[in-house]
Amino acid sequence: MHEVKVFDSSGNLKKVISVNSLRKRSAQLIEKPSMFRKNNKPAKAQKAPAKAVRTKTTKTRKKA
């Protein structure tokens, strides 16, 4: 693993992230993956899909 250099939009060096801090971060990610979610909202449980409702159409079928 190598140190990471962070630049701003104009190309100036903002900070350098050391190898030690990267190792700490990866250890934290293994222990608690929810720490690094982007939206910071708790995960929602999936609901059962709703049953499809058939509606009557006004079109008539052509008989052969």
C-alpha positions in Angstrom: 0.0 0.0 0.0 1.2 3.5 -0.8 0.4 6.9 0.6 -2.3 8.8 -1.1 -2.0 12.5 -2.2 -5.2 14.5 -2.4 -5.4 17.5 -4.8 -8.0 20.2 -5.1 -9.6 21.2 -8.4 -6.9 23.7 -9.2 -4.2 21.1 -8.8 -2.8 22.2 -5.5 -1.8 19.5 -2.9 -4.4 19.5 -0.1 -3.1 16.6 2.1 -1.2 13.4 2.1 -2.8 10.3 3.7 -0.2 8.1 5.3 0.0 4.3 5.0 -0.8 3.9 8.7 -4.0 5.8 8.5 -5.0 3.8 5.4 -4.4 0.6 7.3 -6.5 1.9 10.2 -9.3 2.8 7.8 -9.3 -0.6 6.2 -9.4 -2.3 9.6 -12.4 -0.2 10.5 -14.1 -1.0 7.2 -13.7 -4.7 7.9 -15.2 -4.4 11.4 -18.0 -1.9 10.6 -18.8 -1.6 6.9 -21.8 0.6 7.7 -19.4 3.4 8.9 -18.5 4.2 5.3 -22.0 4.4 3.7 -22.5 7.5 1.7 -26.1 8.3 2.6 -25.6 7.6 6.4 -29.2 6.3 6.6 -29.9 2.9 8.1 -30.5 0.1 5.6 -34.2 -0.5 4.9 -35.7 -4.0 5.0 -37.0 -5.2 1.7 -40.8 -5.3 1.5 -42.7 -8.1 -0.3 -43.7 -7.0 -3.8 -47.3 -5.9 -4.2 -49.6 -8.2 -6.1 -50.4 -7.0 -9.6 -53.9 -5.8 -10.2 -55.5 -6.6 -13.5 -57.6 -3.9 -15.0 -60.2 -4.3 -17.7 -59.4 -2.7 -21.0 -61.9 -1.1 -23.4 -60.3 -2.8 -26.4 -62.0 -5.8 -27.9 -60.2 -8.8 -29.1 -60.4 -9.8 -32.7 -61.8 -13.3 -33.3 -60.1 -15.4 -35.9 
